[in-house]
Amino acid sequence: MVRRIVVPSRVNIIGEHTDYLGGLALAFTTDINLELNIKSLTADFIGATIVVNLWKAAGGYPAELTVNSAIPIGKGMSSSAALCVAIAMGANPEADKNTICKIAQTIEHQILGTPCGLLDQMAMVFAKQDKATLIDFTALSVKHVELPESWLFKLVDSGIHRRLTDLSYNSSLIHPHDHVTEENNRVRLAVCASANELGKLLNESHASLSKLGVSLPAMDDLVHSIQQTEGVLGARMMGGGYGGMILVLVSHQDVLPDALSMSSSGPARFEKVS
């Protein structure tokens, strides 16, 4: 038997560094995917060492595991979370969505050493086509929100790469309480915001992340330059920090023509191949 798990990458609109502090986030998934192919075996485990280790940690059965991914690594689009979600879903096909998210988080902590919250996993598992997912990390609940046609998102690669395992959130956070309080309010305002209003919220979010201590001067300079570009409504660093992608809200598609245009896709899915 061969089964395939397809997991989309994640774009977080707003609500960064809130998930592990019981906050809010507004995210959507894209059609840039990771695929895990699982071929059942009677014995043994075949595949890349890290993949096999994750699979065993998730309670997986003997199998040959093959991963193909278009999600860039170290760019803030949650490549590691996508892998862990795929592993968790494949190893536990009968588990409910919240359980899948928690298993994926646990194995990412244990095997990859990433101090992640539940943003990425919940965004991927609970996503809905053409919607954004509003996540409450205190209640571990989600609501789906309409994405206005005027919200045109693009991603700019900062060219600054990092590994989440290099980050130490506890040592880097300067004002976590203030940031989460203010960022939660920005998430609430974003749900009903116009494009211009959302752009201002993105700019405020980046300023708060910089103050939080999870940015770099080079990243701040690049974000500020993009924010000043004609047709850009707002921009901010996206992901854990210290590099990766910059999320940009533009007034029309001709702005930043070399950047990646983003649209909302569906959730992680389970397929039977044969």
FENSUL-V263161 format. One record per backbone hydrogen bond with DSSP energy under -1.0 kcal/mol. CO is the residue of the C=O (numbers start at 1). NH is the residue of the N-H. E is the energy in kcal/mol with one decimal. If there is no record, write none. Layout:
# FENSUL-V263161
co/nh/e
CO/NH/E
CO/NH/E
This chain:
# FENSUL-V263161
co/nh/e
1/40/-2.4
2/273/-2.2
2/274/-1.8
3/38/-3.4
4/271/-3.4
5/36/-2.6
6/269/-2.5
7/34/-2.7
9/30/-1.9
11/28/-2.7
14/26/-2.8
18/21/-1.4
18/23/-2.6
19/22/-1.1
23/137/-2.8
25/135/-2.9
26/13/-1.9
26/14/-1.5
27/133/-3.8
28/11/-3.3
29/265/-2.6
32/9/-2.2
33/70/-2.7
34/7/-2.9
35/68/-2.6
36/5/-2.5
37/66/-2.2
38/3/-2.7
39/64/-2.7
46/65/-3.4
48/52/-2.7
49/53/-2.6
50/54/-2.1
51/55/-2.5
52/56/-2.6
53/57/-2.1
54/58/-1.7
55/60/-2.9
56/59/-1.5
62/41/-2.2
63/46/-2.4
64/39/-2.4
66/37/-3.1
68/35/-3.5
75/245/-3.1
77/10/-1.4
78/82/-2.1
79/83/-1.8
80/84/-2.2
81/85/-2.7
82/86/-2.3
83/87/-2.4
84/88/-2.7
85/89/-2.8
86/90/-2.5
87/91/-2.6
88/92/-1.4
92/95/-1.7
96/100/-2.3
97/101/-2.3
98/102/-2.1
99/103/-2.6
100/104/-2.6
101/105/-2.3
102/106/-2.4
103/107/-2.5
104/108/-1.7
105/109/-2.2
106/110/-2.8
107/111/-2.7
108/114/-1.8
114/116/-2.0
118/122/-2.3
119/123/-2.6
120/124/-2.1
121/125/-2.5
122/126/-2.4
124/268/-2.0
128/131/-2.0
132/145/-3.0
133/27/-2.1
134/143/-1.9
135/25/-1.6
136/140/-1.4
136/141/-1.6
141/136/-2.7
143/134/-3.5
145/132/-2.9
148/151/-1.7
150/152/-1.3
152/250/-2.7
153/262/-2.4
154/248/-3.0
155/260/-2.1
156/246/-2.6
160/244/-3.2
163/166/-2.0
164/167/-1.3
168/172/-1.7
169/173/-2.0
175/179/-2.4
176/180/-2.7
177/181/-2.4
178/182/-2.5
179/183/-3.3
180/184/-2.7
181/185/-1.5
182/186/-2.0
183/187/-2.3
184/188/-2.2
185/189/-2.3
186/190/-2.1
187/191/-1.4
190/193/-1.6
194/198/-2.8
195/199/-2.4
196/200/-1.6
197/201/-1.8
198/202/-2.4
199/203/-2.0
200/204/-2.4
201/205/-2.3
202/206/-2.3
203/207/-2.1
204/208/-2.1
205/209/-2.4
206/210/-2.6
207/211/-2.0
208/212/-2.0
209/214/-1.8
212/174/-1.6
214/242/-2.2
216/220/-2.9
217/221/-2.5
218/222/-1.9
219/223/-2.9
220/224/-2.6
221/225/-2.1
222/226/-2.4
223/227/-2.6
224/228/-1.3
226/229/-1.7
229/232/-2.2
231/251/-2.8
234/249/-2.8
236/247/-2.5
244/158/-1.8
245/238/-2.1
246/156/-2.3
247/236/-2.0
248/154/-2.6
249/233/-3.0
249/234/-1.3
252/255/-1.7
256/259/-1.9
260/155/-2.3
269/6/-2.5
271/4/-3.2
